[in-house]
Amino acid sequence: MTTMGQRVTYPSLSGKSVLITGGASGLGLAFAEAFAANGAHLTLLDINSEGLARVSENLKTANPSIEVGTACG
């Protein structure tokens, strides 16, 4: 359990693959950031191609050990 303001870590997510829809903003972005911070490899989907590209680069910069793939539709 954690107290408010502390980040929970899940080492078991490291190296796992996660698919997130709506990854360019809102809850999808929040989930992407949390999974990336725990070392998960991401595939992000969103209709906002510019936002998705920006998020992908930011996640890769902040978490160089992960892989981030994207798709727009």
ChimeraX attribute file (.defattr): number of C-alpha atoms within 10 A of each C-alpha:
attribute: neighborCount
match mode: 1-to-1
recipient: residues
	/A:1	4
	/A:2	8
	/A:3	7
	/A:4	5
	/A:5	6
	/A:6	8
	/A:7	10
	/A:8	12
	/A:9	13
	/A:10	13
	/A:11	11
	/A:12	10
	/A:13	16
	/A:14	16
	/A:15	16
	/A:16	13
	/A:17	15
	/A:18	16
	/A:19	14
	/A:20	18
	/A:21	19
	/A:22	18
	/A:23	26
	/A:24	25
	/A:25	16
	/A:26	9
	/A:27	13
	/A:28	18
	/A:29	20
	/A:30	13
	/A:31	17
	/A:32	28
	/A:33	20
	/A:34	16
	/A:35	22
	/A:36	25
	/A:37	20
	/A:38	20
	/A:39	23
	/A:40	25
	/A:41	22
	/A:42	24
	/A:43	18
	/A:44	24
	/A:45	20
	/A:46	20
	/A:47	14
	/A:48	15
	/A:49	15
	/A:50	12
	/A:51	13
	/A:52	23
	/A:53	17
	/A:54	11
	/A:55	21
	/A:56	22
	/A:57	12
	/A:58	13
	/A:59	19
	/A:60	14
	/A:61	11
	/A:62	12
	/A:63	18
	/A:64	12
	/A:65	14
	/A:66	21
	/A:67	17
	/A:68	21
	/A:69	13
	/A:70	19
	/A:71	14
	/A:72	14
	/A:73	7
